[in-house]
Structures are given as structure tokens and as C-alpha cells.
Amino acid sequence: MLDITGAVASNIKILQGELKNEKELIEVLKKRLTKKEFKVFVAMEEGIDESKIADMVKMDEDGVAETYQTVIKKLNQEKLKQELTL
């Protein structure tokens, strides 16, 4: 199972404060990301091959990479960072 805390922390450039617990992080991510973005983020962080992720979410590999980059950008928005921290 993926360490959501570690995955989120490693993708936020400047983290001010401590992240919430795992359950709360998942709740915030599910609320603020689309279902597809959440699935892609988790799968990429678990190290699943992009072609397999593309099959899982019914998009091409370029779409998977773009979706992942979109999630990283969202994680670095101040409003979302505030929701993810205590």
C-alpha cells in the first residue's frame, strides 16, 4: 500500500507545516482531485508502468503523464497545501 504522506511530501516543493494524517490526506485529495487524477497519482507513486495506468484509466500514455503533472501542480497550489497541513 502506498505511503500517501510520503508521496505528497515528496511532490510539494515548499511545505510549511506538518501534513495531516494519512486518512485526512486521502479525504482532501479525493475531494480536490478528479477520480482520474487521484488514480493516476496513486498508481504513478506506486511505480506502476505508464502503459498499465493508461489501460486502467482509459487514456493514452501522454494523457497519463499530463494528468500526473496536473496533480503535481495542484499539490503545489497554496490553497491545497493549506488543506493538506495541520
N, C-alpha and C positions, 0 to 999 in steps of 0.2 A: 504494500500500500504506500502511496505517495506521501511524503512529508510536506504537506501544504505550506506549513510555516517556513521551512527551508526554501521551497520553491518560490514563494512570494518574496521572501527576504533577498534571495539571490538575484531577483529581477528588478528590484527597486533601487534606483541609483542613489538617492539620498533619503534614508529612512530616519525620521525624527520620532523618537519614542519607541516603545515596545509593542510588538504585534500582539493582537488579541489571541485567544486560544484557538486551536485547530478548528473546533466546531463553529465558532463565531466567524472565523476567516472564510470557511466554506459557505456559510449563510450569506455573508456580504458578497462574495464572488458570484454566487448563484443569483443574487438579486441584481448585481450591477453588470454582469456579463450575459451575453446571449447563451442559450444552451449549447450552441455550436462552439462558441468561443471557449466556454468552460471545458467542454470535452477535448477540444484541441489543446488547450493549455495543459490540462492534466496528462493527456497522452504524450505530448512532447516532453514534459518534465519527467515522465516515467521512462523516456528513452525509446518509445515505440517508433518504428520506422515511418517516415512521412507517407509512403505509399499505402501502408496499412491504415494510417489515420485517415487518409483521403477516402479509402473504401468505407471506413466506419461512418464518416460524416457526409458521404456522398458529394465530394468535391475533388478537384484535381490537386496535385501536389503544390502547385503555385498558390492555390487558394488556401491551402493549409498553412504555408509559410506566411502569407499575408495576414491571415487570421491570427496567427501566433504573434506577429509583430504588432497587430492592433491591440491585443491583450497587454503586451508589454507597455505600449504607450498609455493604455488606460491605467495600468498599475502605477504609473509614474505621474498621474494627474493628482494634484494636491487634494482635491475633494475626496477621491477614492483612498488616497494614503491616510487621510484623517479618519475615514471609516474603518480602516484596517488596523489602526493603532488604538491603544488604550487611552 
